[in-house]
């Protein structure tokens, strides 16, 4: 058993007996879900205030250097997979970042001006119809375009786009 496993086993032993996982001598604050006794909690707070900022600064610097080396090697700084051409991150990490940023913007009430102000999503010039994101002209164009696409799909068959894409990817 290694050192880390021994520490984990010791902490599990103390936790099962509702003792402080650090010193094991005093009763932990089990009623409110704590794992440390009052003395160990105070010691940890003092240590954190004394060395915490210095440690955070060193770790931040190390992480920046590590990420810079990955970017220079053409790898995603977060996951280490090859980065996409023209980007510093892989497609998966970029998509996750974009989704998180969009979620944060929605939570903060930030949306594109044309969605917020009732302006057409397509032309961004005329007012949108009630309950729609398009103005009358763009809406009519969209309806005609969708009707044309449905007719083409009926003529070509249900899987025509899949076959067309497969043939296109074979030639490129």
N, C-alpha and C positions, 0 to 999 in steps of 0.2 A: 504494500500500500504506500503510495507516494505521500508527500507532505500535504498537497492540496486535498487529497481524498481523506486524509486523517483529520484535517481541520473541518472539512464538511461533515464527517461522521461525528466529531465532537460537538459541533454546533447542533446537529440533529438530535443528539443525545440530550443536550441541555434544553433545547426547545421543547422536547417531549415532556420534560420535567418542569417546565415553566421557569427556567433559570435564565440568567443573562448569558447570551451566547459568547460573550467576550471573556468574562471573568468566571462565570459559573457559580459564584458564591452567593449572589443576592437574587431575590425574586425579581423577575422582570415585570414591566408594566403589562401584564398579560391581559388585563381587562380592556385595554385600549389598543391592543395589537402591536405593542412594542416588543422588541427582542433584546433590548439593552436595559440594564438597571440605571438608576438615576446617576450614579457616579460615572459609569462608562459613557453615558450620554453626554454628561458635562465634559469629560475628557475629550471625547470625539469632537465636540463643538469648539473647544479651545484649540485643538490641533488643527481643525479645519480653518479657523479664523487666522491662525498663525501661518500655516503652510499652504492653505487652499489656493490662494490667489497666485502664488509663485508656481505651484504645480499646474494650475490651469493654463498659465501663460506658456510654460514649457511644453505642455501637451499640445496646445494650439499651434505653436511653432513647429513641433514635430509633425503634426497632421498636415500643415500647409506644405512643408517640405516633401512629405510623402506623396501628397496629391500632385505637386508640381513635377516630381519625378515620373509619376504615372502618365501625366499629360504629355510630357516630353517623349515618353516611350510609345505614345499613340494609344494609350489605354484609358479606359474610363476611370476617373479618380475615385469613384465610389465603389464599383464592383470589380474592377480590374479586367473586364472584358474589352475586346477591341472597340475603339471609338468609331463612330460613323465618320465618313469623309466630310470634312468641313466643320465638324463639331468636336468638342472636347469630351462629350459623354456618349455612351451607347444609346441606342434607340429606347431601350426599356427604361433606363434611368431618366432620360429626357422626358419620356411620356409621363412617368410618375411625378417628376418635378412640375411639369406643366399642369397636370391634374391637381396637384396640391396647391399651386399658385391660383388656379381658377377657383378652387373651393374656398380658399382664403379670401379672394376678391368677392365672391358671392356672400360669404359670411359677413364681410365688412360693408356690404351694400354697394360695392363698386361694380358697375356694369358698363358696357359700351354706351356712349352717349346716344346712339341711334336706337338702342333698345329702351333706354331710360326715358328718352324724350318723345317716343312715339314717332320716330322717323323711319322711313323705309330701310330695311336691312340690306337690300340689293343696291339701290341707287344712292341712298343716304342723302337725298335731296328733298323728296316730297313727304308729306305726312302719311303715316301708315293707316290702313283701314282699321276700324274698331275690331278688336279681337284678333288682328292679324299683325304680321311683322313686315308686310309689304304694302306699297301704295297700289292704287287701282291699276295703273299701267303695268307695273312689274308683276302684279298678281295675275293679270290677264295673259301676259307673256308666259308666265310660269304654267298656267293652266293649259295653254296651247302646246307648250313644250312637252308637258307630261302626257297629253293626249297623243301627240306624235310619237313619243317614246313607247307608249302602250301599243299603238298600232304596229310599230316596227317590231316589237317583241312578239306580237301575235303572228306576224308574217314570218319571222325568223325562227320561232319556236321558243319554248321555255328556257332551254339551256344554251341559247345562242351566244349570250355574252360570255359564258364560261368557255365555250368552244372557241370563240373569237379570241379571247385572252390566251388560251392554250396555244393556238396557232401563232399568235403574235410573239409569245415568249420563246417559241421554238426557232423563229427566224432571227431573233436578236441574240 
